[in-house]
């Protein structure tokens, strides 16, 4: 006993109806729609930035080169060698070796300091977890993105390199951009 379509039965259409008009639309209509989008962009013209002379502005929350900080008044390092940044790093690119502060050799404000602090930037994914994990705001991520090199060993940033002032080479985007 076959079912006849009534008000209680909904006919399900599983595929578009075949026919010459439908085939022509699928062959040419979608192609023309894509070309329309392309030609509308041609009118805008190219937007070329001359890279070495002009830098692309980065967003204020951009995470670039890492930087270790010191206290401004005392000059002591903020890093106490707690290794929380190394523990938070998902790719294990941070190496911290802690040492004890002595009364004659005071490096940080805490009991310990980071004798060795290295970040392997060839492994870093710039996630910012190290910055979030640090309880003393000793490590931050700046806006510098020009860090390429020809040798992988040169991408291992030591403590002295991270404590140095970075070059201000990258402009920031304004609020409306």
N, C-alpha and C positions, 0 to 999 in steps of 0.2 A: 504494500500500500504506500505509494509515493506521497510526499508532503506537497501541498499546494500553498503558495505564498498567501498568507492572510495577514490580518492586522497583528496577530500574535507572533508571527514568525518574521525574523529579520534575515534578509539575504546577505550572506557574507561574500564580498568580492575579494578574491585572493590575489589577483594580478590585474594590471590595467588592460582594458580591452584592446585587442589587436586590431590593426587596420593601417592603411597607408598613411593617413594623416598623423596618427600617433607616432609612427616610425619616423616620419619626416621631422616632426617636432623634436623627437629625441636626438636625431642626427644633427640638425641644424639650429634648432631653437636654443638649446643650452650652450652651444658654441657661440652663438651670437650674443647671448647674455654675458658670457665671460669676456668676449671682446669689447662689449660696451663698458664693462668695468675697467678694462685695460686702457681704452682710449680716453676715458674720463680722467685717468691719472696722468696721461701724457700732457694734458693741458696745463697741469700744475707746474711742470718743469722740474729739472733735477735740483736736488738740495745737496750740494757738495760742500764738505768741510775740508779745508786744507789742513790735514792732521798735524804735522809737526809744528806748524805755526799757530793753528787754532785748535784748542782742546774742546772736546765735547763736554759740556757741563754734566756733572753727576748729580744724582738726587741726594738730599741731605742725609738720608739713612743708608747710603751706599757703604758697603763694608769692603775696605781695601787693605792696605798695608798695616800690619800690626805695629804697635808702639808700646814700649814700657815707659812708665812715668816715675818721676821723683817728687818728693815734697818740695814745694817752692821755697819755704822758709828755712828748712834745715839742709836740703840737698840730699837727704837719705832716700834710698829706693823705697818705693811703695810695696814691691814684691817681697813677701816674707818666705817664699819657697814652700808654700803649703801644697802645691801640686794639684789643686782643684781644677785648674785650667787643663792640665794634662789628663785628668780623669774624665773631664767633660768632653774632651775632643773625640768625635766619633771615628776619625781616621788615624788617631794616635800619631800625630805629627809634632807634638810638643814634648820636649824632654826637659825636666827640671831636676837638678841635683842640689839639694839643700845643704847648707853648712851653718855652724853655730856662730853667732856674733860674739865677739870678745870685747872687753872694755877698751882695749887698745885699737881694735879694728871694728868699728861700728859701720855696717853697710846699710842696714835697714832698721826700721823702728821696732821690729819684733825681736824675738829671741833668735830667730834664724833668718837667713837670707838665701837667695838663689845664687849659688856659686856658679852653676851652669844653667843657662836658659837658652834653649835652641828651638826654633820653629822651622820645620822643613816645608817650605812653601811649594815645593813640587808635589806634595801630598795634600796640602791644605785645600779645603773646599770652601773656605771663607763663610762658614755658617754663623759665626759669632758666638758660639757656645762658650768659648774661653772667656770672652768679654763678660758674658752674663754670669759665669760661675765664679769670677774673681770677687771675693768679699771686700777687697781694699781698692777696687778700681785701678789696679796697677797696670792692666793691659787693656788697650782700646784698639779699635780698628779705624784707621783714617780713611782719607779719600784718594790716596795715591794708587793708581792702577797700572803704572808703567814699571813693571818688575820683571820683565822677561830677561833671559840670559841664555848663553850658548852652552853652559855647563851646569849640570844638575847640582854639583857640589857648591856652586856659587848661590844657589837658592836656599841654602841653609843659613838662616839669619841667626847670628849669635846675640848674646846679651848686649854687647857693646853696640852692635848695629841697631838693635831695637831701642836702646836708650838714646841714640843720636836723633837729632831733630830731622824730620823728613823735609824734603824740598817741597815748597808750595808750588806745584805745577798744574794742579787740576782745579778748574773753577767749579763753583757750586751753582746749581740751578736756583733761580728765584722762585718764589711761591707760585706765580702765575704760569710758569713754563711747563 
